[in-house]
Amino acid sequence: MKKYSVLCLLFIISTLKAQEFKTNERLEMVVAYKMGIPSGNMGYYIHQGHGFSLQMMAKPKTKIPLWIGGNLDFLIYGSHTTPQLYTFPNGSTANVDVNVNSTIVSYQLAMKYQFPIHQRIEPYAMLRMGGASFTTNLYIDDPSNGDECVALEQDILHKSNTFNLTPALGSRIFFDKYKFLFLDFNVGYTLGGEVSFMIPTKGEDMTQQPHHNLSTNSEAQPYYADFINRNTQIIHKHHVGNIYNATFKMIQLRLGIGINF
């Protein structure tokens, strides 16, 4: 009876291991921190950005170690909150916080070739391709005191879309021999089309003259948001950012946790 129980236990363990191996070779999910470092002309305007990515991959039932799936990236490359004291022509003032945030959202199909190296560290080559949206949003906090001042524009200030292609190299670094949990490190270079994007800048009261010298870069297109005093109904303009054009080029660094299931 004891020998029979031991055989049954060994059979169950073997079955679970076989099932685990089969599952691990079919699906994987990676959640990662992402850093984007713009290059080319874009590098003159945008500083490095930070965000996260979510990747889901599946392996077809073939002998070729090829994975296919999808990837979603979110990156913040510009964020600025500026306390502003507005002076209106009638002498009234209001204190507000101007919040401007610029982001990049990339949505891509992904293909990965997993080199047939069954070790703790397993390198791979990847290609991601799809679209990207550059978006800048404006949000104005309620004034803490004084006359109220609200933005006439509180939603999307600027948005531009482009395609992108990202070849990458990376490695899976497994925590143990069961290969269901691993670190994922990935370095890629994104090439895309021409895109326009906004860089948040510290604003200025546009009720004051002269309205020039907004940027030292002649390629900048200044963007103004309209504000209104609720009591006096006086409208004034505020410089919240500059719009630039460049080819989408960016170095992508990602470090995350992956799981096979």
URWOWO-V468390 format. One record per backbone hydrogen bond with DSSP energy under -0.5 kcal/mol. NH is the residue of the N-H (numbers start at 1). CO is the residue of the C=O. E is the energy in kcal/mol with one decimal. If there is no record, write none. Layout:
# URWOWO-V468390
NH_CO_E, NH_CO_E
This chain:
# URWOWO-V468390
5_1_-2.2, 6_2_-2.1, 7_3_-2.1, 8_4_-2.3, 9_5_-2.4, 10_6_-2.4, 11_7_-2.2, 12_8_-2.4, 13_9_-2.5, 14_10_-2.4, 15_11_-2.2, 16_12_-2.5, 17_13_-2.4, 18_14_-2.3, 19_15_-2.5, 20_16_-2.7, 21_17_-2.5, 22_18_-2.2, 23_19_-2.6, 24_20_-2.7, 25_21_-1.1, 26_23_-1.9, 27_23_-1.4, 28_57_-2.1, 29_259_-2.2, 30_55_-2.5, 31_257_-2.3, 32_53_-2.3, 33_255_-2.7, 34_51_-2.1, 35_253_-2.8, 36_49_-2.1, 37_251_-2.7, 38_36_-0.6, 39_249_-2.1, 42_39_-0.8, 43_40_-0.9, 44_41_-1.5, 45_42_-1.2, 46_42_-2.4, 49_36_-2.6, 50_76_-1.7, 51_34_-2.2, 52_74_-1.9, 53_32_-2.2, 54_72_-2.5, 55_30_-2.5, 56_70_-2.2, 57_28_-2.6, 58_68_-2.9, 59_26_-2.6, 60_58_-0.6, 60_66_-0.7, 62_60_-2.4, 66_64_-2.6, 67_112_-3.2, 68_58_-2.8, 69_110_-2.1, 70_56_-2.1, 71_108_-2.6, 72_54_-2.4, 73_106_-2.7, 74_52_-2.6, 75_104_-2.4, 76_50_-2.6, 77_75_-0.6, 77_102_-1.6, 78_102_-1.5, 80_100_-2.4, 82_80_-0.5, 82_98_-2.4, 83_81_-0.5, 84_96_-3.5, 86_84_-0.6, 86_94_-2.5, 88_86_-0.5, 88_92_-2.7, 91_88_-2.5, 94_86_-1.1, 95_145_-1.0, 96_84_-2.3, 96_94_-0.5, 98_82_-2.5, 98_96_-0.5, 99_97_-0.7, 99_139_-2.5, 100_80_-2.5, 100_98_-0.6, 101_137_-2.1, 102_78_-3.7, 103_135_-2.9, 104_75_-2.8, 105_133_-2.1, 106_73_-1.8, 106_104_-0.5, 107_131_-2.2, 108_71_-2.8, 109_129_-3.0, 110_69_-2.4, 111_127_-2.3, 112_67_-2.8, 113_125_-3.2, 114_65_-2.8, 114_112_-0.7, 115_113_-0.8, 115_123_-1.3, 117_115_-3.2, 118_116_-0.6, 119_117_-1.5, 122_120_-0.6, 122_172_-2.8, 123_121_-0.5, 124_170_-2.5, 125_113_-2.2, 126_168_-2.8, 127_111_-2.6, 128_166_-2.4, 129_109_-2.4, 130_164_-2.3, 131_107_-2.1, 132_162_-2.5, 133_105_-2.5, 134_160_-3.2, 135_103_-2.4, 135_133_-0.6, 136_158_-2.5, 137_101_-2.7, 138_155_-2.2, 139_99_-2.8, 141_97_-1.9, 141_139_-0.6, 147_93_-1.2, 150_228_-1.4, 152_226_-2.6, 153_226_-0.6, 154_152_-0.6, 157_136_-2.7, 157_155_-0.5, 158_136_-1.4, 160_134_-2.1, 162_132_-2.0, 164_130_-2.4, 165_191_-2.6, 166_128_-3.6, 167_189_-0.9, 168_126_-2.7, 169_187_-2.5, 170_124_-2.3, 171_185_-2.2, 172_122_-2.5, 173_183_-2.8, 174_120_-2.5, 174_172_-0.6, 175_181_-2.1, 179_176_-1.2, 182_258_-2.3, 183_173_-2.8, 184_256_-2.5, 185_171_-2.2, 186_254_-2.3, 187_169_-2.9, 188_252_-2.6, 189_167_-1.9, 190_250_-3.4, 191_165_-2.6, 192_248_-2.1, 193_163_-1.2, 195_246_-2.6, 197_244_-2.1, 199_242_-2.8, 200_198_-0.5, 201_240_-1.7, 206_204_-0.7, 206_237_-2.0, 208_205_-1.3, 212_210_-0.9, 218_216_-0.6, 220_217_-1.5, 221_243_-1.9, 222_220_-0.6, 223_241_-3.0, 225_238_-2.9, 227_236_-2.9, 228_150_-1.8, 229_234_-1.8, 230_148_-1.5, 230_228_-0.6, 233_229_-3.0, 236_227_-2.3, 238_225_-2.0, 239_204_-1.1, 240_223_-1.8, 240_238_-0.7, 241_223_-1.0, 242_199_-1.9, 243_221_-2.4, 244_197_-2.8, 246_195_-2.1, 248_193_-2.2, 249_247_-0.8, 250_190_-1.6, 251_37_-3.0, 252_188_-3.2, 253_35_-2.6, 253_251_-0.5, 254_186_-2.5, 255_33_-2.1, 256_184_-2.4, 257_31_-2.4, 258_182_-3.3, 259_29_-2.2, 260_180_-2.0, 261_27_-1.1
